[in-house]
């Protein structure tokens, strides 16, 4: 009997947690029928929750984790390559892979490609050395800057401001946000709390406005003549550095001709996590790439994986149709402001707002790095 391939595309929070959980259940039933293949374009897992701290502190070895120990069973594989096209029963890779070439056949496919975002919130480089080089350069730029503009007042912009303020007390920081309050309408209980957080942190805030960006703007840039112009006509002067903290987009460009995408670029999905396209019932999607009407947050991955694993167990082992359905978990959010401050929304009693002490205990101090090292079955280094 030839082995059947279960291919997971994407090695972020969703892909790695699913891969380890799937291997565990298949090992438990002594399965010999299936092989798990994780396809990931980067050489190292990037713990995005800690990426912003690496903009000011050398956490590089804490937030980049090799995939070497992801699987216990040597028949399961991690392939470093990019998926560039979806075919009927295979995906096309961007490079030749030993034993597979550029075509990887699948019996079941799980899409876990997530979203992309300007660095350092997410890594844009593909290998360890290039990612470190970018972080080292960014840290030097932020250290040298006397005045910084952060474009975007969502969780990333707020947390980035907090990390900078935690290390550089005298740097002038301005956050520019295009709405009339921080965050967005899905988090009304936290919007004013975050404004107070910035005010106490001596961070200037400009609302209902946006920066006129140069065409080549990537994750950061030096404004011409140190002047930043806004769409409302403001001129911010003596600005050394502009950091981009907006623009979350689904990492699904390679699926544009597949028929799997909704108009917003996310993957059409059923509550069973199967893609919502007739005839493609052997393809699943989870994590941020799935077109669920919910915030794209790492904490939701656990709920996704639990339901999808139950359905995959039914399909792979019990040979039944998947029947477990996903229901969105209550909204929760923890926004850090450096190592010991922040605001949060607990998903209980309709949402309870908490402050510095709770957020620092639950997130700010560690940023959950240990969880990712545990998922990838390695020991976290002491930094």
Secondary structure, 3 states (H helix, E strand, C coil): CCCEEEEEECCCHHHHHHHHHHHHHHHHCCCCCEEEEEEECCCEEECHHHCCHHHCCCCHHHHEEECCCCCCCCCCEEEECCEEEECCCEEEEEEEECCCEEEEECCEEEECCCEECCCCCCCCCCCHHHHHHHHHHHHHHHHHCCEEEEECCCHHHHHHHHHHHHHCCCCEEEEECCCCCCCCHHHHHHHHHHHHHHHHCCEEEECCCCECCCCCCCCEECCHHHCEEECCCCEECCCCEEEECCCCEECCHHHCCCCCECCCCCECECCCCEECCCCCCCEEECHHHECCCCCCCHHHHHHHHHHHHHHHHHHHCCCCCCCCCCCCCCCCEEEECCCCCEEEEECCCCCEEECHHHHHHHHHCCCCHHHHHHHCCCCCCCC
